[in-house]
Amino acid sequence: MSDFIPLDLPLVLLSNRGPVSFDRDASGRTVNRGAGGLVSALSGLAEHLDDAVWVCGAAGEEDAAVAAESAGSSILVQTAPQPHVVDGEPDGPAIRVRLVVTDPTAYADFYSVWSNPILWFIQHGLYGRSLAPVLTRAEHDAFENGYAAVNRAYADAVVDEVRARGGKALVLLQDYHFYLVADWVREQCPDVVLTHFVHIPWPGPDEWRILPGDIRERLLRGLLGSDVVGFHTRRYARNFVLCAQELLGLPVDLEQLTVTVGDRVVRARYYPISVDAAALDATQASEEVAAHIAMLRYIFLDDDRQLILRVDRTDPSKNVVRGFLAFGTLLDQHPELVGKVSFLALLQPSRTDVPEYADYIALIGAVVAEINARHTKEGRQPIDLRMVEDFPLAVAAYSICDVLIVNAIADGMNLVAKEVAVVNRRGGVLALSEMAGAHEELGEFAVTLQPFDVQQMADALYTALTMPMEERHRRLAAAAEQVRTHDVRRWLDDQLVDLRRIAGFI
Ligand code: GDG
């Protein structure tokens, strides 16, 4: 990835997890590059610029040691061929990183009380409401001493870096961990041009009314310190503007998706995130993936059998349990498919410290055991459930599945759906929730799932499995074309063009 558009201003990035992390083994300190499309897209940009800094959290002990040694200032990390910290001039691509260390108790309140459980649950509509959430003094205190305190520490680091660059910079903030940062940065550095990108859904005002009035107001006012609040879809952007209108009483334009805050106009925009198609092609071409493909074919695809696949974190928002219930219903109602169709689920255990997530994994196991007991034929179980972190295995499974099921209750975008569109070579059909952001772009090529309706999902899976091959290939080719022409670079470039326009360079 090269040829980034010129920015004309220094760049300051902020995300919770950064582009590199530090560890220690027998040989001493080691440096690891962060994984995933977001980190690689933003790293490509940061490596390319003369003056960029990435502010992020010190995740582990060794990160904290590095931060302490640099006494609160940034360090330069050369990223290739071998990642390492450099003192003088790097002789390869490098990223300037500022690691922020916060008090562990404050961080736990920020991360494990507010960000992951409460904000994630509100924004994915996961609370049943009759009994949860129960917000007590403890949650109020955790907001003040955790979420707000940690946001303040990161905002101070961003301000420091902006001031070191003369007070004028492009600032890109990422995600639900940092809703209070933009406003504080603007207060200290009124000349910044700032986008806050939200990677998860933004629900309408009534979901936000679950939160205490003062807290939801602070979160919204914090975000409104941005010039642009970015989302994956128009629906989320519109919900945000509605929140500003209904919860803060601010003047808005629902057509233009703008909010007026004093003498400033804040724009809500949508930039659908995507995948790095070239990197996926390279992974698919590897020997490791080829070996996995041969094994998966042998296990699942002999004698004209078919394969349904899902790849997800074990997050209740991904709706894994209802996905299996739909598959069980499909086999109940179409017994001719028993022994002919397998379901491979590659699940990555996630946030197991949150009680709801641990319970969810147990429930998944129970539902799978029950369906397998009901439908095992000639010693063959219909569901193969694997709790693994193995990206090459996932890419191999993407390549050869007949159907990919994404039935999330709510999902900001869902990159798995886009990855399958690029990688699949078997006319794989996307069975895609209407509640995933990806449905806005890929819905017309997919079989749509209604994630609460198990019967509808069973019927949709049947439609996908019995779709004529020619139609399957036509839809897959169209989906792949859409993703390849709207990759993660496009996501980034569109934001940078908007920022340069606001800064007056275009
Ligand atoms: C959040 C939002 C939004 C899969 N197996 C392994 C592995 N993966 C990769 C996938 C994919 C990524 O993990 C998962 O991304 P998703 O987008 O599907 O879902 P979230 O993790 O919930 O991401 C989401 C995204 O942020 C970006 O804005 O799209 O809506 O919820 O790329 O290929 N990665 C590794 N090992 C595996 O076994 N390392």
Boltz pocket constraint, residues with backbone or C-beta under 6 A from the ligand:
constraints:
  - pocket:
      binder: B
      contacts: [[A, 35], [A, 36], [A, 37], [A, 199], [A, 200], [A, 273], [A, 311], [A, 312], [A, 313], [A, 346], [A, 348], [A, 388], [A, 389], [A, 390], [A, 391], [A, 394], [A, 411], [A, 412], [A, 413], [A, 414], [A, 415], [A, 416], [A, 417], [A, 419]]
      max_distance: 6.0
